[in-house]
Amino acid sequence: MAGPGTDGGADLGPWLVIGLGNPGPSYEGTRHNAGARVVDVLAARVNASFKSHKTRSDVVETRFGDDRVVLAKPRSYMNESGGSVCGLRDFFKASLERLVVVHDELDLPFGSLRVKCGGGDNGHNGLKSLRRSLGSGEFNRVRVGIGRPPGRQDPADWVLREFSGTERKELDLLLERGADAVEALIADGLAAAQNVYND
């Protein structure tokens, strides 16, 4: 992967950071929207507001240091987000190796993070849609732990539930750390980000 400010950047296009979630206020506080909320934190850090884009996404175009970065939240539902992401990739001419997808992860305990490249979709409908539309799962991922549901609760219901009161006390810190991990991935590369954030 080309490092920050290298000559390879022109060929690879901008970094495209996708926050997965479901659109609309009724879903905003749910576990499934953790990825979109990390991207909200990144936009707030550069004092930018999302604007509607023709790719059925809300977009912020900005820079992190020397790197051009596009922050995006698809306006389609989670299980249909691949079409929007393909449209964003084509419009901004972004390469797969500069795609960063931020998403909730059932198989990580609440409060933990993992940075990785590639892998399966693990039953995650957003990742499934991206893999189908992009023809590959070989993109960077920042996985935000939301934990498994208690008892026999259906995971499909769990991800659409809001965080508990106890979790909400720690949520802002988790979202900030997720944003830090995205910035580290862009600035320092995958291995360096993994060393710091794969707790």
N, C-alpha and C positions, 0 to 999 in steps of 0.2 A: 504494500500500500504506500502510495506517495505520501511523504511527510508534509508538514505545513510549509507553504510558500515555495514548494519545489516546482521545477519546470513541468512535471507531470500533471500539475493541477489543471492546466488549460485543456489537456486532452480528456481528463476524467470528469470535467464539469464541476458544478458546485456540490457540496455536501447536501444531501437531501435527508432531513430528519423528520420522520413520520411518527406522530403520536396516535396510537390506535385507541378507538373508543366508539361510543354510539352518540349520534347527534341529539341535541335538544336538552333543555334544562332538566327534564325528568330523569335523565341518565347521568347527569354531570357528576354527582357524588358517589356513583357506584364503583365497585371494585374494578369492573371491566374498563373503566375510564382512567385508570392510573396512568397509562401511557400518554394519553392526551393531556393530562394535567401536568406531567413533567415538561411537555413541550410548552404549555402555558407559562411555566416558570422560566424557561429559556427566553421566551418572548418578553416577559416582564423585565428580565435582566438587561435587555437592550432597549427598553422603553418603547416597544413596538406593539401595534395593534394588528390583529389578523384581518386580512381583507379577503373577500370572496373571490375565488379564482374559477376560471372556466373549466378546470379539471374536476369540478364538484368537490373542491377542498377549500379550506380557509388557510391562507398562506401569509407568512412574513418573510421578506427577503432582507438579509442582513449580512454582517461579517463578524466572524470570531477571529480577531487578530488579522492575519493575512488571508484567511480562508473565507471564500464566499459560501454562505450557508442559506438554505431554504428550509424554514420550519413549516410543517404542514399538518393539518388535521383533516382527514377525509370527512365529507359531510354525508357519506353513505353509511349504512349500518355496518357493524363490524364484519359480518359474514360476506359483505359485498365490497370491502374496501380495496380489493386488488385492482379493480378497474380504475379507481381514482389514482392509485399509486402508479399504475402504468402510465396514465395520462400525465402525471407530474414528472415522471422519469423522462418521458418523450419530450415534453414541453421545455424542460430545463436542461435537457441533454446530459443528465446525470448518469454516471456509470454505476453498475451494481456494487462495486467495491466502495463507493461513497454513499451508499444507502444505509441509513441507521434507523431501525425500527424500534420504537420504545413501546413495550406492552406489559400487561399484567401477566403474572405467572403463578398458577395454582401450586406447582410443585416446589415453590420456594416459600419458606415461612414468612409471614408478614414482617416487614421491616428489613428484609435482606435484598441484595441486588446481585446480578450476575451480568457480565459483559461477555459476549461470544460472537462468533461468526459461523453461520450455517447451522445445520441440525434439523431435526424434525419439527412438526408443528404441535406435537403433544396434545392433540385434540383442540387446540386453540383455533377458533373459526376465522379470526383475522389473519393469522399466519397461513392457514390453509388457503384462504382466498388470495393472499399475496403470492404464495408459491404457485398456485394454479395460473394466475394472470402473468406473472413474471417468467414462468417456466424454470424457476430455480429458487432454492431456499438459501443460496449462498450470499446472504447479506448480513451486515452487522446488526446485533440485537442488544438492547439494554433491557433486561428482564427485571421487572419490579415485583417482588414477592407479595402475594396477597393471602397465601396459605390455603389449605384445603378446608372444605366445609366440615363442621362437626357432625358426628354421627352418620346418618344415612341421607343427609340433605343432598339433593341433586346439585352437582356443580354448576349446571346451567342456571339454576335459581340463585345460587350463591354469588356468582359473578355479577348478577344484577341487583344485589343487595348493597345498601350503603355500608360504609365502615362503621364499626361499633364506636361507642363513646370513648372507650379506652384507646382504640386504634387511632381515632382522630387526634388524640393528644400527640401522637408520634408521627402522624401522616405528613405534616409540613416538612419535617426533617427528612423523611424518606424521599419526598418529591424533590427536595433541594439536592439530596445526594444523587438522585437519578439524573438531575440536570448537570451536576458536577461530572458524573461519569460520561455523559454525552460530550461535554466540553473536553474532557481528558482524551477520549477516543479520537476526536478530531485533531486536537493539538499534538498529542504524543503518540498516537497509534494504538492498535488493539492490545498488544502484549503489555504495554505500560499501564493502560487503563485496567486491564485484568489484574495486574499486580496490586493495584490500589483498592479496587472496588469489588473484587470477587471474594467477599467475606465468608 
